């Protein structure tokens, strides 16, 4: 049986690998007051009712991205991805299964017969909302299925 590392561990591993490979990549923990005004404003306007946890400033060549972690109620979290000019590029928010739109819950039925829902995230990017659902499968690797709000599957991994 193949074990798959949790999503946060895979993301951390990828980030660590990139940091070792690329001398042009630099990531630092910073405080809100150290962010440019446009970035600070975007962060403050998009806290989603939560509490700011940490900010990572990632510089790749001449581009800067701010990855903001937010602690939400109910032991959930969210992440904001903010460009150096203050543009909100992406929001990822942990949500509960019951908060999924009904068409997404209905579409999940065919995937949950052989596994169970482990993580649910609402992803907002380029003006569009999608839902990423990680399904723990006892006899194989976990699957991540991405849905549009109408239940249409847009990606499977």
HUPE-V778600 format. One record per residue. N is the residue number from 1. RES is the residue in one small letter. NEAR is the number of other C-alpha atoms within 10 Angstrom. Layout:
BEGIN
N;RES;NEAR  N;RES;NEAR
END
This chain:
BEGIN
1;x;7  2;x;9  3;x;10  4;x;13  5;x;12  6;x;11  7;x;13  8;x;9  9;x;11  10;x;12  11;x;12  12;x;11  13;x;13  14;x;11  15;x;14  16;x;11  17;x;11  18;x;14  19;x;14  20;x;9  21;x;10  22;x;11  23;x;10  24;x;11  25;x;17  26;x;15  27;x;16  28;x;11  29;x;13  30;x;14  31;x;14  32;x;17  33;x;9  34;x;11  35;x;17  36;x;12  37;x;14  38;x;14  39;x;22  40;x;16  41;x;13  42;x;17  43;x;25  44;x;11  45;x;10  46;x;14  47;x;18  48;x;16  49;x;11  50;x;15  51;x;14  52;x;20  53;x;14  54;x;15  55;x;22  56;x;17  57;x;21  58;x;18  59;x;16  60;x;14  61;x;11  62;x;7  63;x;11  64;x;17  65;x;22  66;x;26  67;x;21  68;x;22  69;x;21  70;x;23  71;x;19  72;x;19  73;x;11  74;x;8  75;x;7  76;x;13  77;x;20  78;x;23  79;x;23  80;x;23  81;x;21  82;x;23  83;x;20  84;x;19  85;x;14  86;x;19  87;x;14  88;x;20  89;x;15  90;x;17  91;x;20  92;x;20  93;x;21  94;x;18  95;x;18  96;x;13  97;x;15  98;x;9  99;x;10  100;x;18  101;x;14  102;x;13  103;x;14  104;x;21  105;x;17  106;x;12  107;x;15  108;x;19  109;x;10  110;x;10  111;x;15  112;x;13  113;x;9  114;x;13  115;x;17  116;x;15  117;x;17  118;x;14  119;x;17  120;x;22  121;x;21  122;x;22  123;x;19  124;x;17  125;x;14  126;x;9  127;x;7  128;x;10  129;x;14  130;x;21  131;x;25  132;x;21  133;x;22  134;x;22  135;x;21  136;x;20  137;x;17  138;x;13  139;x;11  140;x;13  141;x;15  142;x;22  143;x;18  144;x;19  145;x;18  146;x;23  147;x;23  148;x;18  149;x;18  150;x;14  151;x;19  152;x;13  153;x;17  154;x;12  155;x;11  156;x;12  157;x;9
END
